[in-house]
Structure formats: structure tokens, C-alpha cells
Amino acid sequence: MSHTRTQKVKIKNANPKVLEDAVDMLCKLIPELERVQSIRGYGGSRSSLRKGAIAVKHHNSRYGQQIYLNEKGEIVISGESMDYETTKFLTSQLKQMYKTKATQMSLKKMGYKTQTQYDHEKKKIKILAMRG
Amino acid sequence: MTEQFLIEIEEDGEMFVKTSGFFGNACKVAGDKLKGLLSKLGVQVETEDIKPTDEYYREQSQREIQTTQQ
């Protein structure tokens, strides 16, 4: 049965640049995830892709997914025939990465140098920021 | 002295912030500034709990001693 599963990462007024960086970080950290550079050959109908959406593909999932900002500025993850576990996994990870990138950017604006570590075991991000 | 932030972001998005190297209330001011910048990027942070460290109390008492001596 074919269907589209859509899930929101509830961050209102999300910043498109931070979202781009968060998706890049997500793809670097999760080997099963691949950022699709071109929408050509992307699973499902191309017409269902939103303009400016970021396409990602999870190797365990037959079809790809798209990540975009809706009119309210919320992050939306949507994909055709996506399994529940993949959507849930992507949603929680993206929220964590978005917060990480937003925190790094804010600390840099405040004049701090940052070092970031990802604890794979605890699935936790650690940011150390120093100034002076 | 080097000002430091150690921030942990959990899988569910919960954030823990620990600061060191700040003098007195400066850590709270810096924390509020960080919250403001995060808010502009769509990340709303609500402070649930603040626990001053031993370092904070040491600095406070040192400051009180200095004020008394003056």
C-alpha cells in the first residue's frame, strides 16, 4: 500500500540556513542516511517535491524523504511509503541537530570558539564553547 | 580567565548548560543572551532549573570580602 507519511519537527520560525546545516550534519553522523544532491531519480513523483526542499534517503527505506519549511516556518519531514520507525528516527535526530547548529551559530555570534562532539552511545551532543 | 559554556543536547532535544569562568552574575547575563539568539533562530528555551555551582558561591563570598575591605 502506498501512502505519504508526514511529520513535523516543531520548531517555529526555523532558519533555512540552520536547517541546511542540520541536515548536512545529520547525513555525516548517520551512515545510513544520504543527502540527495539532485531530485532527479528521487523515489516517488517529482511533482510531490516542494520547491527548495532537501531530499534525503535512508538506506533501509525504499523511498526517499523530503525536508522543508512550511508556511508557518515549521520543519516538515515527508515521504512516500515511509515506515514509521524511519520517520520517528529522522524527526528526533533532526530536532537535535537543528538545536546543535543553532547553538553553535549563537555562541559564535557571542564571540566563543566551539568544539562539538557526538556521543554515539548516549546519542547526546556536547558543545564546549570558550572565550578569553 | 576563560569563560566556558558546556552544553549538552539530549536525543529528545533537552538542553543542559553549565558555565564556568564567569564573574558573579555574568553567567546569567550570557545565558540570557544565548537564549535570545536561539529564540531568533526558532529555538525556544525555557529554563526549568538553575543550580549555582560551588564556584559561583566562592566568587560571591570573595566579592563580599573585597567590598568589606574597601
N, CA and C atoms of all chains as a GROMACS GRO file, in nm:
protein
  606
    1MET      N    1   0.084  -0.119   0.000
    1MET     CA    2   0.000   0.000   0.000
    1MET      C    3   0.088   0.124   0.000
    2SER      N    4   0.059   0.215  -0.090
    2SER     CA    5   0.139   0.336  -0.098
    2SER      C    6   0.072   0.450  -0.021
    3HIS      N    7   0.152   0.519   0.055
    3HIS     CA    8   0.098   0.632   0.129
    3HIS      C    9   0.210   0.732   0.158
    4THR      N   10   0.171   0.851   0.197
    4THR     CA   11   0.271   0.951   0.233
    4THR      C   12   0.262   0.978   0.381
    5ARG      N   13   0.374   0.965   0.447
    5ARG     CA   14   0.376   0.993   0.591
    5ARG      C   15   0.442   1.129   0.612
    6THR      N   16   0.377   1.213   0.689
    6THR     CA   17   0.430   1.347   0.714
    6THR      C   18   0.441   1.370   0.864
    7GLN      N   19   0.552   1.422   0.904
    7GLN     CA   20   0.571   1.451   1.046
    7GLN      C   21   0.639   1.586   1.063
    8LYS      N   22   0.598   1.659   1.164
    8LYS     CA   23   0.657   1.791   1.187
    8LYS      C   24   0.757   1.789   1.301
    9VAL      N   25   0.867   1.860   1.280
    9VAL     CA   26   0.962   1.886   1.389
    9VAL      C   27   0.920   2.024   1.438
   10LYS      N   28   0.866   2.031   1.558
   10LYS     CA   29   0.804   2.157   1.597
   10LYS      C   30   0.903   2.265   1.639
   11ILE      N   31   0.963   2.327   1.541
   11ILE     CA   32   1.047   2.444   1.564
   11ILE      C   33   0.987   2.554   1.477
   12LYS      N   34   0.920   2.650   1.541
   12LYS     CA   35   0.857   2.757   1.464
   12LYS      C   36   0.959   2.863   1.428
   13ASN      N   37   0.940   2.926   1.315
   13ASN     CA   38   1.033   3.026   1.262
   13ASN      C   39   1.173   2.969   1.245
   14ALA      N   40   1.180   2.846   1.197
   14ALA     CA   41   1.310   2.784   1.173
   14ALA      C   42   1.385   2.860   1.065
   15ASN      N   43   1.517   2.861   1.078
   15ASN     CA   44   1.602   2.934   0.984
   15ASN      C   45   1.647   2.840   0.872
   16PRO      N   46   1.627   2.877   0.744
   16PRO     CA   47   1.662   2.785   0.635
   16PRO      C   48   1.809   2.746   0.632
   17LYS      N   49   1.899   2.840   0.666
   17LYS     CA   50   2.043   2.811   0.665
   17LYS      C   51   2.078   2.709   0.775
   18VAL      N   52   2.019   2.728   0.893
   18VAL     CA   53   2.044   2.636   1.004
   18VAL      C   54   1.989   2.497   0.968
   19LEU      N   55   1.875   2.495   0.902
   19LEU     CA   56   1.815   2.368   0.861
   19LEU      C   57   1.905   2.294   0.761
   20GLU      N   58   1.959   2.369   0.664
   20GLU     CA   59   2.053   2.310   0.566
   20GLU      C   60   2.172   2.247   0.639
   21ASP      N   61   2.231   2.324   0.731
   21ASP     CA   62   2.347   2.276   0.807
   21ASP      C   63   2.311   2.155   0.894
   22ALA      N   64   2.191   2.160   0.951
   22ALA     CA   65   2.146   2.049   1.038
   22ALA      C   66   2.131   1.920   0.957
   23VAL      N   67   2.079   1.932   0.836
   23VAL     CA   68   2.062   1.813   0.751
   23VAL      C   69   2.199   1.758   0.709
   24ASP      N   70   2.292   1.850   0.677
   24ASP     CA   71   2.428   1.805   0.643
   24ASP      C   72   2.493   1.730   0.758
   25MET      N   73   2.475   1.785   0.879
   25MET     CA   74   2.532   1.722   0.998
   25MET      C   75   2.469   1.584   1.022
   26LEU      N   76   2.339   1.578   1.002
   26LEU     CA   77   2.265   1.453   1.018
   26LEU      C   78   2.319   1.345   0.923
   27CYS      N   79   2.343   1.385   0.798
   27CYS     CA   80   2.391   1.291   0.697
   27CYS      C   81   2.535   1.245   0.726
   28LYS      N   82   2.615   1.333   0.788
   28LYS     CA   83   2.752   1.294   0.823
   28LYS      C   84   2.752   1.196   0.940
   29LEU      N   85   2.660   1.217   1.033
   29LEU     CA   86   2.657   1.135   1.154
   29LEU      C   87   2.591   0.999   1.135
   30ILE      N   88   2.494   0.994   1.045
   30ILE     CA   89   2.421   0.869   1.026
   30ILE      C   90   2.460   0.808   0.891
   31PRO      N   91   2.541   0.702   0.893
   31PRO     CA   92   2.590   0.645   0.766
   31PRO      C   93   2.478   0.594   0.675
   32GLU      N   94   2.366   0.556   0.736
   32GLU     CA   95   2.255   0.503   0.655
   32GLU      C   96   2.180   0.613   0.579
   33LEU      N   97   2.213   0.736   0.613
   33LEU     CA   98   2.139   0.847   0.553
   33LEU      C   99   2.222   0.916   0.445
   34GLU      N  100   2.157   0.942   0.336
   34GLU     CA  101   2.227   1.000   0.222
   34GLU      C  102   2.152   1.125   0.178
   35ARG      N  103   2.224   1.236   0.164
   35ARG     CA  104   2.159   1.356   0.115
   35ARG      C  105   2.157   1.351  -0.038
   36VAL      N  106   2.043   1.364  -0.093
   36VAL     CA  107   2.029   1.355  -0.238
   36VAL      C  108   2.054   1.493  -0.298
   37GLN      N  109   2.161   1.502  -0.376
   37GLN     CA  110   2.200   1.632  -0.432
   37GLN      C  111   2.103   1.679  -0.541
   38SER      N  112   2.055   1.582  -0.617
   38SER     CA  113   1.964   1.617  -0.725
   38SER      C  114   1.831   1.545  -0.703
   39ILE      N  115   1.725   1.611  -0.736
   39ILE     CA  116   1.595   1.546  -0.714
   39ILE      C  117   1.564   1.448  -0.828
   40ARG      N  118   1.648   1.446  -0.934
   40ARG     CA  119   1.626   1.355  -1.046
   40ARG      C  120   1.642   1.210  -0.995
   41GLY      N  121   1.549   1.127  -1.025
   41GLY     CA  122   1.557   0.988  -0.985
   41GLY      C  123   1.514   0.964  -0.841
   42TYR      N  124   1.468   1.070  -0.779
   42TYR     CA  125   1.420   1.060  -0.641
   42TYR      C  126   1.292   0.977  -0.638
   43GLY      N  127   1.283   0.884  -0.545
   43GLY     CA  128   1.168   0.793  -0.539
   43GLY      C  129   1.036   0.867  -0.531
   44GLY      N  130   0.937   0.816  -0.595
   44GLY     CA  131   0.805   0.879  -0.591
   44GLY      C  132   0.790   0.984  -0.700
   45SER      N  133   0.680   1.051  -0.697
   45SER     CA  134   0.655   1.150  -0.801
   45SER      C  135   0.732   1.279  -0.774
   46ARG      N  136   0.802   1.327  -0.877
   46ARG     CA  137   0.880   1.451  -0.859
   46ARG      C  138   0.788   1.569  -0.832
   47SER      N  139   0.665   1.559  -0.883
   47SER     CA  140   0.573   1.671  -0.865
   47SER      C  141   0.534   1.691  -0.718
   48SER      N  142   0.556   1.585  -0.638
   48SER     CA  143   0.520   1.597  -0.496
   48SER      C  144   0.628   1.668  -0.415
   49LEU      N  145   0.743   1.692  -0.479
   49LEU     CA  146   0.852   1.759  -0.408
   49LEU      C  147   0.828   1.910  -0.403
   50ARG      N  148   0.850   1.966  -0.289
   50ARG     CA  149   0.835   2.110  -0.271
   50ARG      C  150   0.958   2.181  -0.325
   51LYS      N  151   0.937   2.299  -0.376
   51LYS     CA  152   1.050   2.378  -0.423
   51LYS      C  153   1.138   2.415  -0.302
   52GLY      N  154   1.267   2.393  -0.315
   52GLY     CA  155   1.358   2.426  -0.206
   52GLY      C  156   1.370   2.319  -0.099
   53ALA      N  157   1.298   2.208  -0.117
   53ALA     CA  158   1.306   2.100  -0.017
   53ALA      C  159   1.442   2.031  -0.024
   54ILE      N  160   1.483   1.975   0.087
   54ILE     CA  161   1.607   1.899   0.092
   54ILE      C  162   1.567   1.752   0.085
   55ALA      N  163   1.624   1.680  -0.011
   55ALA     CA  164   1.588   1.539  -0.025
   55ALA      C  165   1.692   1.452   0.046
   56VAL      N  166   1.645   1.358   0.124
   56VAL     CA  167   1.734   1.262   0.190
   56VAL      C  168   1.680   1.120   0.168
   57LYS      N  169   1.771   1.025   0.176
   57LYS     CA  170   1.729   0.887   0.157
   57LYS      C  171   1.789   0.801   0.267
   58HIS      N  172   1.708   0.721   0.330
   58HIS     CA  173   1.755   0.628   0.431
   58HIS      C  174   1.770   0.493   0.362
   59HIS      N  175   1.887   0.432   0.378
   59HIS     CA  176   1.915   0.308   0.305
   59HIS      C  177   1.819   0.194   0.339
   60ASN      N  178   1.762   0.201   0.460
   60ASN     CA  179   1.668   0.096   0.499
   60ASN      C  180   1.528   0.121   0.444
   61SER      N  181   1.511   0.241   0.389
   61SER     CA  182   1.380   0.276   0.338
   61SER      C  183   1.384   0.271   0.185
   62ARG      N  184   1.280   0.220   0.127
   62ARG     CA  185   1.278   0.204  -0.018
   62ARG      C  186   1.271   0.341  -0.088
   63TYR      N  187   1.200   0.431  -0.026
   63TYR     CA  188   1.181   0.562  -0.087
   63TYR      C  189   1.252   0.672  -0.010
   64GLY      N  190   1.270   0.782  -0.079
   64GLY     CA  191   1.335   0.897  -0.016
   64GLY      C  192   1.236   0.983   0.059
   65GLN      N  193   1.290   1.081   0.126
   65GLN     CA  194   1.207   1.173   0.202
   65GLN      C  195   1.249   1.316   0.172
   66GLN      N  196   1.158   1.407   0.197
   66GLN     CA  197   1.195   1.547   0.177
   66GLN      C  198   1.176   1.624   0.308
   67ILE      N  199   1.265   1.720   0.327
   67ILE     CA  200   1.260   1.804   0.446
   67ILE      C  201   1.244   1.948   0.400
   68TYR      N  202   1.144   2.016   0.450
   68TYR     CA  203   1.123   2.154   0.407
   68TYR      C  204   1.057   2.236   0.516
   69LEU      N  205   1.056   2.367   0.495
   69LEU     CA  206   0.988   2.457   0.588
   69LEU      C  207   0.850   2.487   0.532
   70ASN      N  208   0.748   2.475   0.616
   70ASN     CA  209   0.614   2.510   0.568
   70ASN      C  210   0.588   2.660   0.586
   71GLU      N  211   0.468   2.703   0.552
   71GLU     CA  212   0.436   2.847   0.556
   71GLU      C  213   0.442   2.905   0.698
   72LYS      N  214   0.435   2.817   0.800
   72LYS     CA  215   0.444   2.865   0.938
   72LYS      C  216   0.589   2.865   0.988
   73GLY      N  217   0.680   2.822   0.901
   73GLY     CA  218   0.821   2.817   0.940
   73GLY      C  219   0.855   2.692   1.020
   74GLU      N  220   0.765   2.592   1.018
   74GLU     CA  221   0.793   2.466   1.088
   74GLU      C  222   0.864   2.370   0.993
   75ILE      N  223   0.948   2.285   1.052
   75ILE     CA  224   1.020   2.187   0.970
   75ILE      C  225   0.929   2.066   0.948
   76VAL      N  226   0.916   2.028   0.823
   76VAL     CA  227   0.830   1.914   0.790
   76VAL      C  228   0.912   1.805   0.723
   77ILE      N  229   0.894   1.682   0.770
   77ILE     CA  230   0.957   1.567   0.706
   77ILE      C  231   0.845   1.488   0.642
   78SER      N  232   0.857   1.466   0.513
   78SER     CA  233   0.750   1.398   0.443
   78SER      C  234   0.808   1.300   0.341
   79GLY      N  235   0.746   1.186   0.327
   79GLY     CA  236   0.797   1.091   0.230
   79GLY      C  237   0.693   0.990   0.189
   80GLU      N  238   0.713   0.937   0.071
   80GLU     CA  239   0.618   0.839   0.020
   80GLU      C  240   0.652   0.701   0.072
   81SER      N  241   0.553   0.630   0.119
   81SER     CA  242   0.568   0.494   0.171
   81SER      C  243   0.678   0.482   0.277
   82MET      N  244   0.690   0.584   0.358
   82MET     CA  245   0.790   0.580   0.463
   82MET      C  246   0.742   0.493   0.579
   83ASP      N  247   0.837   0.419   0.637
   83ASP     CA  248   0.798   0.341   0.752
   83ASP      C  249   0.800   0.429   0.877
   84TYR      N  250   0.722   0.392   0.974
   84TYR     CA  251   0.704   0.475   1.093
   84TYR      C  252   0.836   0.496   1.168
   85GLU      N  253   0.913   0.388   1.182
   85GLU     CA  254   1.038   0.396   1.259
   85GLU      C  255   1.136   0.496   1.197
   86THR      N  256   1.146   0.493   1.064
   86THR     CA  257   1.239   0.584   0.996
   86THR      C  258   1.197   0.729   1.016
   87THR      N  259   1.068   0.754   1.005
   87THR     CA  260   1.018   0.890   1.023
   87THR      C  261   1.044   0.939   1.165
   88LYS      N  262   1.015   0.852   1.261
   88LYS     CA  263   1.033   0.886   1.402
   88LYS      C  264   1.180   0.914   1.432
   89PHE      N  265   1.265   0.829   1.378
   89PHE     CA  266   1.409   0.841   1.396
   89PHE      C  267   1.460   0.973   1.337
   90LEU      N  268   1.421   1.000   1.213
   90LEU     CA  269   1.464   1.123   1.144
   90LEU      C  270   1.415   1.248   1.218
   91THR      N  271   1.292   1.243   1.265
   91THR     CA  272   1.231   1.358   1.332
   91THR      C  273   1.308   1.394   1.459
   92SER      N  274   1.337   1.294   1.541
   92SER     CA  275   1.405   1.325   1.667
   92SER      C  276   1.550   1.367   1.641
   93GLN      N  277   1.615   1.302   1.547
   93GLN     CA  278   1.755   1.337   1.517
   93GLN      C  279   1.766   1.477   1.458
   94LEU      N  280   1.674   1.511   1.370
   94LEU     CA  281   1.680   1.643   1.306
   94LEU      C  282   1.658   1.756   1.408
   95LYS      N  283   1.570   1.731   1.502
   95LYS     CA  284   1.544   1.829   1.607
   95LYS      C  285   1.672   1.853   1.688
   96GLN      N  286   1.740   1.745   1.720
   96GLN     CA  287   1.865   1.755   1.796
   96GLN      C  288   1.973   1.829   1.716
   97MET      N  289   1.984   1.797   1.587
   97MET     CA  290   2.086   1.861   1.501
   97MET      C  291   2.054   2.008   1.479
   98TYR      N  292   1.927   2.040   1.464
   98TYR     CA  293   1.888   2.180   1.443
   98TYR      C  294   1.928   2.262   1.565
   99LYS      N  295   1.898   2.209   1.683
   99LYS     CA  296   1.933   2.279   1.808
   99LYS      C  297   2.085   2.293   1.820
  100THR      N  298   2.156   2.191   1.778
  100THR     CA  299   2.303   2.195   1.785
  100THR      C  300   2.356   2.306   1.696
  101LYS      N  301   2.310   2.309   1.572
  101LYS     CA  302   2.359   2.409   1.477
  101LYS      C  303   2.320   2.550   1.521
  102ALA      N  304   2.198   2.566   1.572
  102ALA     CA  305   2.153   2.697   1.618
  102ALA      C  306   2.236   2.743   1.738
  103THR      N  307   2.270   2.649   1.826
  103THR     CA  308   2.351   2.683   1.944
  103THR      C  309   2.493   2.721   1.902
  104GLN      N  310   2.551   2.644   1.810
  104GLN     CA  311   2.686   2.676   1.761
  104GLN      C  312   2.689   2.816   1.701
  105MET      N  313   2.590   2.845   1.617
  105MET     CA  314   2.583   2.974   1.549
  105MET      C  315   2.568   3.089   1.651
  106SER      N  316   2.483   3.070   1.751
  106SER     CA  317   2.459   3.173   1.852
  106SER      C  318   2.585   3.198   1.935
  107LEU      N  319   2.652   3.091   1.973
  107LEU     CA  320   2.775   3.106   2.053
  107LEU      C  321   2.884   3.177   1.973
  108LYS      N  322   2.893   3.147   1.846
  108LYS     CA  323   2.992   3.214   1.759
  108LYS      C  324   2.962   3.362   1.752
  109LYS      N  325   2.834   3.396   1.743
  109LYS     CA  326   2.794   3.537   1.740
  109LYS      C  327   2.834   3.608   1.868
  110MET      N  328   2.836   3.535   1.978
  110MET     CA  329   2.874   3.592   2.108
  110MET      C  330   3.026   3.595   2.126
  111GLY      N  331   3.100   3.547   2.026
  111GLY     CA  332   3.246   3.553   2.030
  111GLY      C  333   3.314   3.430   2.089
  112TYR      N  334   3.242   3.320   2.097
  112TYR     CA  335   3.300   3.197   2.153
  112TYR      C  336   3.350   3.104   2.042
  113LYS      N  337   3.456   3.030   2.074
  113LYS     CA  338   3.501   2.925   1.983
  113LYS      C  339   3.437   2.796   2.031
  114THR      N  340   3.389   2.716   1.939
  114THR     CA  341   3.316   2.595   1.981
  114THR      C  342   3.382   2.466   1.932
  115GLN      N  343   3.367   2.364   2.015
  115GLN     CA  344   3.408   2.227   1.978
  115GLN      C  345   3.286   2.139   2.003
  116THR      N  346   3.254   2.055   1.905
  116THR     CA  347   3.133   1.973   1.919
  116THR      C  348   3.168   1.824   1.910
  117GLN      N  349   3.110   1.748   2.000
  117GLN     CA  350   3.130   1.602   1.999
  117GLN      C  351   2.995   1.533   1.998
  118TYR      N  352   2.989   1.420   1.930
  118TYR     CA  353   2.866   1.341   1.932
  118TYR      C  354   2.892   1.211   2.004
  119ASP      N  355   2.820   1.188   2.111
  119ASP     CA  356   2.833   1.064   2.186
  119ASP      C  357   2.737   0.962   2.124
  120HIS      N  358   2.794   0.872   2.043
  120HIS     CA  359   2.711   0.776   1.970
  120HIS      C  360   2.634   0.682   2.063
  121GLU      N  361   2.699   0.647   2.174
  121GLU     CA  362   2.636   0.553   2.267
  121GLU      C  363   2.512   0.613   2.334
  122LYS      N  364   2.530   0.738   2.384
  122LYS     CA  365   2.419   0.802   2.454
  122LYS      C  366   2.333   0.889   2.362
  123LYS      N  367   2.374   0.898   2.236
  123LYS     CA  368   2.306   0.981   2.136
  123LYS      C  369   2.290   1.124   2.187
  124LYS      N  370   2.400   1.175   2.238
  124LYS     CA  371   2.400   1.306   2.300
  124LYS      C  372   2.505   1.395   2.234
  125ILE      N  373   2.473   1.524   2.218
  125ILE     CA  374   2.568   1.619   2.160
  125ILE      C  375   2.630   1.700   2.273
  126LYS      N  376   2.761   1.719   2.268
  126LYS     CA  377   2.828   1.802   2.367
  126LYS      C  378   2.897   1.917   2.295
  127ILE      N  379   2.866   2.038   2.337
  127ILE     CA  380   2.930   2.157   2.278
  127ILE      C  381   3.011   2.226   2.387
  128LEU      N  382   3.139   2.244   2.360
  128LEU     CA  383   3.223   2.320   2.453
  128LEU      C  384   3.255   2.453   2.386
  129ALA      N  385   3.221   2.562   2.452
  129ALA     CA  386   3.247   2.695   2.395
  129ALA      C  387   3.340   2.772   2.489
  130MET      N  388   3.441   2.837   2.432
  130MET     CA  389   3.538   2.910   2.514
  130MET      C  390   3.563   3.050   2.460
  131ARG      N  391   3.588   3.141   2.553
  131ARG     CA  392   3.621   3.280   2.515
  131ARG      C  393   3.717   3.337   2.618
  132GLY      N  394   3.817   3.411   2.570
  132GLY     CA  395   3.909   3.479   2.662
  132GLY      C  396   4.034   3.399   2.694
  133MET      N  397   4.056   3.520   3.283
  133MET     CA  398   4.004   3.383   3.300
  133MET      C  399   3.915   3.345   3.180
  134THR      N  400   3.927   3.221   3.136
  134THR     CA  401   3.849   3.177   3.020
  134THR      C  402   3.703   3.150   3.058
  135GLU      N  403   3.615   3.213   2.984
  135GLU     CA  404   3.472   3.186   3.005
  135GLU      C  405   3.434   3.062   2.925
  136GLN      N  406   3.362   2.973   2.987
  136GLN     CA  407   3.326   2.848   2.919
  136GLN      C  408   3.177   2.815   2.932
  137PHE      N  409   3.127   2.760   2.825
  137PHE     CA  410   2.992   2.702   2.825
  137PHE      C  411   3.009   2.555   2.792
  138LEU      N  412   2.947   2.469   2.869
  138LEU     CA  413   2.941   2.328   2.831
  138LEU      C  414   2.793   2.295   2.813
  139ILE      N  415   2.757   2.267   2.690
  139ILE     CA  416   2.615   2.244   2.659
  139ILE      C  417   2.594   2.101   2.611
  140GLU      N  418   2.497   2.036   2.668
  140GLU     CA  419   2.463   1.900   2.625
  140GLU      C  420   2.321   1.902   2.568
  141ILE      N  421   2.308   1.842   2.452
  141ILE     CA  422   2.175   1.834   2.389
  141ILE      C  423   2.137   1.686   2.378
  142GLU      N  424   2.032   1.652   2.449
  142GLU     CA  425   1.988   1.512   2.455
  142GLU      C  426   1.914   1.474   2.326
  143GLU      N  427   1.889   1.346   2.313
  143GLU     CA  428   1.820   1.293   2.195
  143GLU      C  429   1.680   1.356   2.178
  144ASP      N  430   1.614   1.383   2.293
  144ASP     CA  431   1.480   1.441   2.287
  144ASP      C  432   1.483   1.594   2.275
  145GLY      N  433   1.602   1.651   2.263
  145GLY     CA  434   1.615   1.796   2.244
  145GLY      C  435   1.635   1.874   2.373
  146GLU      N  436   1.631   1.805   2.487
  146GLU     CA  437   1.651   1.874   2.614
  146GLU      C  438   1.796   1.923   2.623
  147MET      N  439   1.811   2.046   2.673
  147MET     CA  440   1.946   2.105   2.680
  147MET      C  441   1.990   2.126   2.824
  148PHE      N  442   2.116   2.097   2.850
  148PHE     CA  443   2.175   2.124   2.982
  148PHE      C  444   2.293   2.218   2.960
  149VAL      N  445   2.296   2.326   3.035
  149VAL     CA  446   2.402   2.425   3.016
  149VAL      C  447   2.479   2.442   3.147
  150LYS      N  448   2.612   2.433   3.139
  150LYS     CA  449   2.696   2.457   3.256
  150LYS      C  450   2.797   2.564   3.217
  151THR      N  451   2.813   2.662   3.303
  151THR     CA  452   2.909   2.769   3.271
  151THR      C  453   3.020   2.770   3.375
  152SER      N  454   3.136   2.821   3.334
  152SER     CA  455   3.245   2.840   3.429
  152SER      C  456   3.330   2.958   3.383
  153GLY      N  457   3.403   3.017   3.477
  153GLY     CA  458   3.493   3.128   3.445
  153GLY      C  459   3.426   3.264   3.440
  154PHE      N  460   3.299   3.270   3.478
  154PHE     CA  461   3.227   3.398   3.478
  154PHE      C  462   3.236   3.461   3.616
  155PHE      N  463   3.231   3.592   3.618
  155PHE     CA  464   3.235   3.661   3.747
  155PHE      C  465   3.093   3.698   3.789
  156GLY      N  466   3.054   3.647   3.906
  156GLY     CA  467   2.922   3.680   3.963
  156GLY      C  468   2.806   3.648   3.870
  157ASN      N  469   2.727   3.752   3.844
  157ASN     CA  470   2.604   3.735   3.768
  157ASN      C  471   2.625   3.729   3.616
  158ALA      N  472   2.751   3.744   3.573
  158ALA     CA  473   2.779   3.750   3.428
  158ALA      C  474   2.735   3.622   3.355
  159CYS      N  475   2.736   3.509   3.427
  159CYS     CA  476   2.696   3.384   3.362
  159CYS      C  477   2.546   3.388   3.325
  160LYS      N  478   2.467   3.451   3.413
  160LYS     CA  479   2.324   3.461   3.388
  160LYS      C  480   2.298   3.554   3.269
  161VAL      N  481   2.374   3.663   3.263
  161VAL     CA  482   2.360   3.759   3.152
  161VAL      C  483   2.395   3.690   3.020
  162ALA      N  484   2.506   3.614   3.021
  162ALA     CA  485   2.549   3.543   2.899
  162ALA      C  486   2.446   3.436   2.860
  163GLY      N  487   2.392   3.369   2.961
  163GLY     CA  488   2.290   3.266   2.936
  163GLY      C  489   2.164   3.326   2.874
  164ASP      N  490   2.125   3.442   2.925
  164ASP     CA  491   2.006   3.510   2.870
  164ASP      C  492   2.029   3.556   2.727
  165LYS      N  493   2.154   3.600   2.699
  165LYS     CA  494   2.187   3.644   2.563
  165LYS      C  495   2.180   3.525   2.467
  166LEU      N  496   2.230   3.411   2.513
  166LEU     CA  497   2.226   3.289   2.430
  166LEU      C  498   2.080   3.249   2.403
  167LYS      N  499   1.998   3.258   2.506
  167LYS     CA  500   1.855   3.225   2.488
  167LYS      C  501   1.789   3.316   2.385
  168GLY      N  502   1.825   3.445   2.391
  168GLY     CA  503   1.770   3.542   2.297
  168GLY      C  504   1.809   3.512   2.153
  169LEU      N  505   1.937   3.476   2.134
  169LEU     CA  506   1.985   3.445   1.998
  169LEU      C  507   1.921   3.316   1.946
  170LEU      N  508   1.906   3.219   2.036
  170LEU     CA  509   1.843   3.092   1.995
  170LEU      C  510   1.697   3.115   1.956
  171SER      N  511   1.632   3.203   2.029
  171SER     CA  512   1.492   3.234   2.001
  171SER      C  513   1.475   3.292   1.860
  172LYS      N  514   1.574   3.374   1.818
  172LYS     CA  515   1.567   3.432   1.683
  172LYS      C  516   1.579   3.325   1.575
  173LEU      N  517   1.643   3.212   1.611
  173LEU     CA  518   1.658   3.102   1.515
  173LEU      C  519   1.547   2.998   1.530
  174GLY      N  520   1.447   3.031   1.610
  174GLY     CA  521   1.331   2.943   1.623
  174GLY      C  522   1.339   2.845   1.738
  175VAL      N  523   1.447   2.849   1.814
  175VAL     CA  524   1.462   2.755   1.926
  175VAL      C  525   1.422   2.826   2.056
  176GLN      N  526   1.308   2.786   2.110
  176GLN     CA  527   1.260   2.846   2.235
  176GLN      C  528   1.312   2.765   2.353
  177VAL      N  529   1.389   2.829   2.437
  177VAL     CA  530   1.445   2.759   2.552
  177VAL      C  531   1.377   2.811   2.679
  178GLU      N  532   1.319   2.720   2.753
  178GLU     CA  533   1.258   2.759   2.881
  178GLU      C  534   1.345   2.704   2.993
  179THR      N  535   1.384   2.793   3.083
  179THR     CA  536   1.470   2.749   3.193
  179THR      C  537   1.385   2.676   3.296
  180GLU      N  538   1.421   2.551   3.323
  180GLU     CA  539   1.345   2.473   3.421
  180GLU      C  540   1.408   2.481   3.559
  181ASP      N  541   1.540   2.490   3.560
  181ASP     CA  542   1.609   2.489   3.688
  181ASP      C  543   1.746   2.555   3.675
  182ILE      N  544   1.786   2.630   3.774
  182ILE     CA  545   1.921   2.687   3.777
  182ILE      C  546   1.986   2.645   3.908
  183LYS      N  547   2.100   2.580   3.898
  183LYS     CA  548   2.172   2.538   4.019
  183LYS      C  549   2.308   2.607   4.021
  184PRO      N  550   2.327   2.707   4.107
  184PRO     CA  551   2.459   2.770   4.114
  184PRO      C  552   2.564   2.669   4.162
  185THR      N  553   2.683   2.674   4.102
  185THR     CA  554   2.789   2.580   4.141
  185THR      C  555   2.864   2.635   4.262
  186ASP      N  556   2.951   2.552   4.320
  186ASP     CA  557   3.034   2.596   4.434
  186ASP      C  558   3.118   2.717   4.394
  187GLU      N  559   3.163   2.715   4.267
  187GLU     CA  560   3.245   2.824   4.214
  187GLU      C  561   3.170   2.958   4.222
  188TYR      N  562   3.042   2.955   4.195
  188TYR     CA  563   2.959   3.075   4.198
  188TYR      C  564   2.957   3.132   4.340
  189TYR      N  565   2.938   3.043   4.441
  189TYR     CA  566   2.933   3.089   4.581
  189TYR      C  567   3.070   3.139   4.627
  190ARG      N  568   3.177   3.072   4.580
  190ARG     CA  569   3.313   3.116   4.616
  190ARG      C  570   3.338   3.257   4.567
  191GLU      N  571   3.301   3.279   4.440
  191GLU     CA  572   3.320   3.412   4.380
  191GLU      C  573   3.237   3.518   4.452
  192GLN      N  574   3.116   3.482   4.490
  192GLN     CA  575   3.027   3.574   4.560
  192GLN      C  576   3.089   3.615   4.694
  193SER      N  577   3.140   3.512   4.770
  193SER     CA  578   3.196   3.543   4.902
  193SER      C  579   3.325   3.622   4.889
  194GLN      N  580   3.405   3.593   4.784
  194GLN     CA  581   3.528   3.670   4.760
  194GLN      C  582   3.494   3.816   4.734
  195ARG      N  583   3.389   3.838   4.659
  195ARG     CA  584   3.347   3.973   4.624
  195ARG      C  585   3.299   4.049   4.749
  196GLU      N  586   3.227   3.975   4.836
  196GLU     CA  587   3.179   4.037   4.959
  196GLU      C  588   3.296   4.076   5.050
  197ILE      N  589   3.399   3.990   5.054
  197ILE     CA  590   3.517   4.020   5.135
  197ILE      C  591   3.586   4.145   5.080
  198GLN      N  592   3.601   4.150   4.946
  198GLN     CA  593   3.665   4.266   4.882
  198GLN      C  594   3.587   4.393   4.912
  199THR      N  595   3.456   4.387   4.907
  199THR     CA  596   3.372   4.505   4.932
  199THR      C  597   3.387   4.551   5.077
  200THR      N  598   3.393   4.456   5.170
  200THR     CA  599   3.408   4.487   5.312
  200THR      C  600   3.544   4.555   5.338
  201GLN      N  601   3.648   4.502   5.271
  201GLN     CA  602   3.783   4.558   5.289
  201GLN      C  603   3.793   4.702   5.239
  202GLN      N  604   3.718   4.732   5.132
  202GLN     CA  605   3.722   4.868   5.076
  202GLN      C  606   3.653   4.963   5.174
   0.00000   0.00000   0.00000
